[in-house]
Amino acid sequence: MTGEKTAGLKLYSKACDSQTGVALLMVLWVLTILMVIVFSFSFMVKTDMLSTLSFKGGMERKLIAEAGVERGVTELFYRSFYKDQTVELEGRELWKADGTPYTGKLGNGSYTVRITDESGKVDINTTSELVLKNILLNHGVQSEEADTIVDSIMDWKDEDDLIRLHGAESDYYTSLPNPYKAKNVPFDTVEELLLVKGVTSEILYGSKDKKGIIGFLTVNSKMDRINVNVAPREVLMAIPNMTPEMAEAIINYRQNKEIRDVQELQGIIGGSYGSMSRFIAVGGTNMFTIDSSGSKENEKGVYAIRATVLLTGGTDTHTHEFVYYKSPVALTQ
C-alpha cells in the first residue's frame, strides 16, 4: 500500500508540474500579446501625434504664405499710388516688380515674396514668332525642334485649319493615341502648351539640372511687346538683336531708376534701338504674379503659393481680382 501511495503522489506531483508549466506558458503568451498591443497602441499614438504636428506645421506655413500674398497685393497698391514719387522714405521703398525677393516676419515664421509684372514676360497669344523661337533656342532647344513648336503654337491658336510648314492642326492631334482637336482660339493658360506638338514637360517645366521656360511665359499681359523695365535677363535675351551687353546695361540701369521713355532707352542701348523698337516697351499693364512662400523657424518645409492679380480700381478704390491662384505650387526661382 505504501508503494502505491508513493507512486500516486509522484503522478499527482507530475500532473501539477505539468499544469503549472502550461499556466506559465499561457501567462507568458498573454503578457506577450499585451505587450504587442501596448507597443502598437504607442506607435499609433506617436504616428497620430506626428501627423497632427505635421498638419499643424503645414497649415501654419500655408497661412504665412497667404499672408505673403496679401502683403504683395498691398505693396502693389502702394507702388501704384507712389510710382511717380521722386524721394523714397527709408523703410517704405517701392517693391520692384521684376522678381526681386522680399522677406517679412510673422510670429515665429517668415515669408518670401516675389512680384513679377506680367508685361515682362512673353505672351504666347500675342508675341512675335521670332521672340518665341529665341526663348526656345536660348534654353537649349534645337532649331528644327523650335520651328516645330513655334509653328504648332501658331496653328493651335489661329482660327483656320491651314497647316504651317512645321506646324500641326487637328489631323495630327486626332491621330494620337489619346486624340483631341486643335483649339483654334487663344491659350487660356501657359500649361496648355503641353498639348501642342513638340512641347515636352522638360521644355516647359525644366529638369533637375535645367530651368524650364514656364516662368518666362504668360497669357495675361495682352501685349505684343516686352516691358524692359521688368523683364528678366532670359526674356531680354529673346528680343531680336539684343546682346548680352545691352541686356546687362538695361538691368544695371533699372536697379536705381525706372526707364521712363524711349529717349532713356535709346541712351542705354544706342543705335540698335531702331531694329528692336517693335519688340520692346517701357511700360506695362496692371497684371502681376505674386509668388509667396511661407516657412517656420527651426522647421523644415516650405509652403508656396502663386497668384496672378489684376488691379482693377484706381488709387482711391484699391480693388483687385485674382485671375489665377494655385496653392500649393512648386516654385523654381
C-alpha positions in Angstrom: 0.0 0.0 0.0 2.8 2.3 0.9 4.4 1.9 -2.6 1.1 2.5 -4.3 0.6 5.7 -2.3 4.1 6.9 -3.2 3.5 6.2 -6.9 0.2 8.1 -6.7 1.9 11.1 -5.1 4.5 11.1 -7.8 1.9 11.1 -10.6 -0.1 13.8 -8.9 3.1 15.9 -8.5 3.9 15.5 -12.2 0.4 16.5 -13.2 0.7 19.6 -11.0 4.0 20.4 -12.5 2.6 20.0 -16.0 -0.4 22.2 -15.3 1.9 24.8 -13.7 4.1 24.8 -16.8 1.0 25.2 -19.1 -0.3 28.0 -16.9 3.1 29.8 -17.0 3.2 29.5 -20.8 -0.3 30.9 -21.1 0.7 33.8 -18.8 3.8 34.5 -20.9 1.7 34.4 -24.1 -0.9 36.7 -22.6 1.9 39.1 -21.5 3.5 39.0 -24.9 0.2 39.8 -26.6 -0.5 42.6 -24.2 3.0 44.0 -24.8 2.4 43.9 -28.6 -0.9 45.7 -28.2 0.7 48.3 -25.9 3.6 48.9 -28.3 1.2 49.0 -31.3 -1.0 51.5 -29.5 2.0 53.5 -28.5 3.2 53.5 -32.1 -0.2 54.6 -33.4 -0.4 57.4 -30.8 3.1 58.6 -31.8 2.2 58.4 -35.5 -1.0 60.3 -34.9 0.8 62.9 -32.9 3.5 63.4 -35.6 0.8 63.6 -38.3 -1.1 66.2 -36.3 2.1 68.2 -35.8 2.9 67.9 -39.4 -0.5 69.0 -40.4 -0.4 71.9 -38.0 3.0 73.0 -39.3 1.8 72.7 -42.9 -1.3 74.8 -42.1 0.8 77.4 -40.4 3.2 77.6 -43.3 0.2 77.9 -45.7 -1.3 80.8 -43.7 2.1 82.5 -43.6 2.3 82.1 -47.4 -1.2 83.5 -47.8 -0.2 86.5 -45.6 2.7 87.0 -48.0 0.3 87.1 -51.0 -1.8 89.8 -49.2 1.4 91.7 -48.4 2.2 91.6 -52.1 -1.2 92.9 -53.1 -0.8 95.8 -50.6 2.7 96.6 -52.0 1.2 96.7 -55.5 -1.3 99.3 -54.4 1.4 101.2 -52.6 3.5 101.0 -55.7 0.7 102.2 -57.9 0.0 105.2 -55.6 3.6 106.3 -55.2 5.1 105.3 -58.6 5.8 108.9 -59.6 7.4 109.9 -56.3 10.9 111.4 -56.5 12.0 110.7 -52.9 11.7 107.4 -51.1 11.2 107.2 -47.4 13.5 104.8 -45.6 11.7 101.6 -44.9 9.0 102.4 -47.4 10.8 101.8 -50.6 8.7 100.6 -53.5 8.9 96.9 -54.1 10.1 96.1 -57.6 8.0 94.0 -59.9 10.9 92.2 -61.6 11.0 89.1 -59.4 13.2 90.7 -56.7 12.7 88.7 -53.4 11.4 90.5 -50.3 11.1 88.9 -46.9 8.9 89.6 -43.9 8.4 88.1 -40.4 5.1 86.8 -39.0 5.4 85.4 -35.4 7.9 82.6 -35.5 7.6 82.3 -39.2 8.6 84.3 -42.3 7.5 84.7 -45.9 9.4 85.4 -49.1 7.5 87.3 -51.8 8.4 87.9 -55.4 6.3 90.2 -57.6 6.6 89.9 -61.4 4.9 92.3 -63.8 3.3 90.1 -66.5 4.3 92.6 -69.1 7.9 91.5 -68.6 7.1 88.0 -69.9 6.5 86.6 -73.3 2.7 86.5 -74.0 2.2 83.3 -76.1 -1.1 84.7 -77.5 0.3 88.0 -78.8 4.1 87.9 -79.1 6.2 87.7 -82.2 7.2 84.3 -83.6 10.8 85.5 -83.5 10.7 86.1 -79.8 9.1 82.7 -79.2 11.8 80.9 -81.2 14.6 82.9 -79.5 13.4 82.0 -76.0 13.3 78.3 -77.0 16.8 78.4 -78.6 18.2 80.2 -75.6 17.0 77.3 -73.4 18.8 74.7 -75.5 16.0 73.6 -77.9 17.4 72.7 -81.3 16.5 75.0 -84.2 14.4 72.4 -86.1 12.5 71.5 -82.9 12.0 75.1 -82.1 10.5 75.7 -85.6 8.1 72.8 -85.0 7.0 74.2 -81.6 6.6 77.8 -82.8 4.6 76.9 -85.9 2.5 74.5 -83.9 1.7 77.2 -81.3 0.6 79.5 -84.1 -1.6 76.7 -85.6 -3.1 75.9 -82.2 -4.4 79.4 -81.6 -5.3 80.6 -85.1 -8.9 80.2 -86.4 -8.2 78.2 -89.5 -7.2 74.7 -90.3 -4.3 75.6 -92.6 -1.0 73.9 -91.5 2.2 75.9 -91.3 5.4 74.4 -92.7 6.4 72.8 -89.4 3.1 73.1 -87.6 0.1 70.8 -86.8 -3.7 71.0 -86.9 -6.4 68.7 -85.8 -5.4 66.0 -88.4 -2.2 65.4 -86.3 -3.8 65.6 -82.9 -6.7 63.2 -83.7 -4.1 60.6 -84.9 -2.5 60.4 -81.4 -3.3 57.5 -79.0 -5.4 59.9 -77.0 -7.0 62.0 -79.7 -8.1 65.6 -79.4 -8.6 68.6 -81.7 -6.6 71.8 -82.2 -8.2 74.5 -80.1 -8.1 77.3 -82.8 -8.5 80.0 -80.2 -6.0 81.7 -77.9 -4.4 79.9 -74.9 -6.2 80.1 -71.6 -3.1 79.0 -69.6 0.6 78.5 -70.2 0.3 74.9 -69.1 -1.9 74.3 -72.2 1.3 74.3 -74.2 1.8 70.7 -73.2 -1.0 69.8 -75.7 1.0 71.4 -78.5 3.1 69.4 -80.9 6.8 69.4 -79.8 6.3 70.8 -76.3 7.5 68.5 -73.6 7.3 68.6 -69.8 11.1 69.1 -69.7 11.0 72.1 -72.1 8.1 73.7 -70.1 9.0 72.9 -66.5 12.6 72.0 -66.8 14.5 69.3 -65.1 16.8 68.9 -62.1 19.7 70.4 -64.0 17.9 72.7 -66.4 15.4 75.5 -65.9 12.2 75.4 -67.9 10.6 78.2 -69.8 7.2 78.4 -68.0 8.5 81.2 -65.7 9.1 83.5 -68.7 5.7 82.9 -70.4 2.3 84.3 -69.8 -1.2 84.6 -71.3 -2.1 87.7 -69.2 -0.1 90.7 -70.4 -2.1 91.0 -73.7 0.9 92.8 -75.1 2.9 92.1 -78.2 6.0 93.8 -76.7 8.3 93.2 -73.8 8.4 95.7 -70.9 12.2 96.1 -70.5 11.7 97.7 -67.0 10.7 94.3 -65.5 11.8 91.6 -68.0 14.3 89.1 -66.6 17.6 88.6 -68.4 16.2 85.4 -70.2 13.3 87.4 -71.7 15.5 90.3 -72.6 17.8 88.0 -74.5 14.8 86.7 -76.5 14.3 90.1 -78.1 15.8 90.1 -81.6 19.2 91.8 -81.9 19.6 92.1 -78.1 23.2 91.4 -77.0 24.3 90.3 -73.5 26.0 93.7 -73.0 22.7 95.5 -73.8 20.7 93.3 -71.5 23.2 93.8 -68.7 23.1 97.6 -69.3 19.3 97.6 -69.0 19.3 95.6 -65.8 22.0 97.7 -64.2 20.2 101.0 -65.2 16.9 99.9 -63.7 18.4 98.9 -60.4 18.2 102.5 -59.3 15.9 104.2 -61.8 13.0 103.1 -63.9 13.3 103.7 -67.6 10.6 106.3 -68.3 10.6 106.9 -72.1 12.1 105.9 -75.4 14.8 108.5 -75.2 16.2 107.0 -72.0 16.1 103.5 -73.5 17.9 104.8 -76.7 20.6 106.2 -74.4 21.1 102.7 -72.9 21.2 100.5 -75.9 22.3 103.1 -78.5 21.7 102.8 -82.2 20.3 99.3 -82.0 17.0 100.6 -80.7 15.6 101.0 -84.2 15.9 97.3 -85.0 14.3 96.4 -81.6 11.6 99.0 -81.3 8.7 96.9 -82.4 9.5 94.3 -79.8 10.0 96.4 -76.7 8.2 98.8 -74.4 8.9 100.8 -71.3 5.5 100.4 -69.6 3.2 97.6 -68.7 -0.3 96.6 -67.6 -2.0 96.2 -64.2 -1.4 92.4 -64.2 1.1 90.9 -61.7 2.1 87.5 -60.5 2.9 87.1 -56.8 5.0 84.1 -55.7 4.9 83.7 -51.9 6.5 81.0 -49.8 6.0 80.5 -46.0 8.3 78.8 -43.6 8.8 78.5 -39.8 11.9 78.8 -37.6 13.7 75.6 -36.8 11.3 73.6 -39.0 11.8 72.0 -42.4 9.4 72.6 -45.3 8.1 75.5 -47.3 4.6 76.1 -48.5 4.4 78.1 -51.7 1.5 79.9 -53.5 1.4 81.5 -56.9 -1.3 84.1 -57.6 -1.9 86.4 -60.6 -3.6 89.6 -59.7 -5.3 92.3 -61.8 -5.5 95.7 -60.2 -9.0 96.8 -61.2 -9.5 100.0 -59.3 -7.9 103.4 -59.2 -5.6 104.7 -56.5 -8.6 105.6 -54.3 -10.7 102.4 -54.6 -7.8 99.8 -54.2 -9.7 96.9 -55.7 -8.3 93.8 -57.3 -9.2 90.3 -58.6 -7.3 87.1 -58.8 -7.2 85.7 -62.3 -5.1 82.7 -61.3 -4.4 81.1 -57.9 -2.6 77.9 -57.2 -1.9 76.5 -53.7 0.4 74.8 -53.2 2.8 75.2 -56.1 6.4 74.2 -56.8 8.4 77.4 -57.2 11.6 77.1 -59.2 13.0 80.6 -58.6 
